[in-house]
Amino acid sequence: MSKILHGGRIPSVRRDVAEFTSSIRDDVKLSKAVIDINKAHVIMLMEQKIIKRLDGAKLLEALTKNADIRLDPSAEDVHMAVEEVVIKEVGLETGGNLHIAKSRNDQVATAIRMELRGKLLTLMLSLIQTQESLLEMAEKHVKTVILGYTHLQPAQPVTFAHYLLSQFDALERDLQRLREAYARVNLCPMGAAALATTSFPINRERVAALLGFSGIAENSIDAVGSRDFILETTAVLTIIAVNLSRFAEDLIVWSSPDFGVIELPDGFASTSSIMPQKKNPEVLEVIRARATHVLGDFVSSAAGLKSLPSTYNLDFQEITPKLWEAIEVNSNCLGMFSKLIPNLKVSPDVSDKALASFAAATELANMLVRKYNVPFRSAHRIVGSLVKLLIESKLTFLDATSGLLQKVAQEAVGIKLAVNEKDLVESLDPLKIVETYKVRGGPASTEVKRALAARKKNMVLMRSDVSKLKQKLDKAENVLESTVKSYCEADSPEDASFKKSSL
């Protein structure tokens, strides 16, 4: 317990208990936000004539002087540490009024939101940077055919660009979720005090504006007692981690010689201590593993909140570090992907593999429907029977002939089928197959190019939106500092006439 709280309801506190309950190690991230909150609060107290302007100026000078406060490891938390420094600087008679009309409860909720919104903007930019890497790589591989897999079995040919766009779109939804969460994070709890506001005539909106919030968290019980903004953010972070983990898993599998779809850059792999031929995808494996940390942070946070009573509980301070950890893990993983993606090497030709794996089977069936009026279900059975026969004979689609197809069709469904050899050959060509998939969202080069252009445009808009949000925070910070400066530099703070700065 802080020294300035000694001598009241609790005369003293055991040192081991104080160290056990202290959050000071995790509060370092919040120190600047706490200083700014106190500055905004003092300005509001002055303007509302709750404290004298001269006293307010002294408090602002002390807060400015100690803006880079070093937190005592023995302190209870950053909030009391700041107050102790201010009282030591200006004396108890003036410094003792710093805490008028506020509580640690509304202050810590506000500080977390302030720190979080900045980290969210940074994370959004990291997502956009990874998206840029995906688009740049995709532009190089619009016609690079790869095999798509379902159930880890060869399915249909697509392009590597088409695959990369699928990862882009997953990150785009992650961005949208973060942006939506940001709007709920950016609400100010200050003025809620402990849980019931205060009898002093404070101006909550003024403090919120000075701190760059878009509004206030209105209900005082909800303002101090809710941490669903943390839970929501951690849920979004978990989805991001899951998406990144699945992307990593694809690249891990595809980089194995058995698949041979891609080759990882040497700088993002390692070799075995005993087997000299090995090229292990360790960076991707670590990304996949660390996704579990984020999931664990979400589950732990949800479990910690689910049984808490309303308003403030100290359990909250155990949840906040998990939020920071989840953000850090995602940020680091995105950074790795941004560097790795541009250096991926893709197998240039999958024609033989496609024929051997019968990935053209779907299009062969489609061709029978389209050109020979075979019902799709019958075509499905014919091609399935053909594939079975070829596999049993240890052959591939290279060995398929019009005569063999006619024989299989007669045996499988009783249809007399005379297929032109040219139609058969064209329906088995992976690149030609891909180019027929012109449906919106498909892998045909014309559609992929359209999708690339559209996503580039959306990405620019999203980056602009994030930039504007950052500018609003920067503007609010500048207004806060200029307002502090104007009060501190006034010749006669008691008599001077101050105009509220507008945001």
Buried (B, 14 or more C-beta within 10 A) or exposed (E): BBBBBEEEEEEEBEEEEBEEEBBBEBBEBBBBBBBBBBBBBBBBBBBBEBBBBBBBBBBBBBBBEBBEBEBEEEBBBBBBBBBBBBBEBBEEEBBBBBBBBBBBBBBBBBBBBBBBBBBBBBBBBBBBBBBBBBBEBBBBBBBBBBBBBEEEEBBBBBBBBBBBBBBBBBBBEBBEBBBEBBEBBBBBBBBBBBBEBBEBEBBBBBBBBBBBBBEBBEEBBBBBBBBEBBBBBBBBBBBBBBBBBEBBBBBBBBBEEEBEBBBBBEEBBBEEEEEEEEBBBBBBBBBBEBBEBBBBBBEBBEEBBEEBEEBBBEEBBBBBBBBBBBBBBBBBBBEBBBBBBEBBEBBEEBBEBBBBBBBBBBBBBBBBBBEBEBEEEBBBBBBBBBBEBBEEEEEBBEEBEBEBBBBBBEEBBEBEBEBEEEBBBBBBBBBBBBBBBEEEEBBBBEBBBEBBEEBBEBBEEBBEEBEEBBEBBEEBBEBBBEBBEBBBEBEEBEEEEBEBBEB
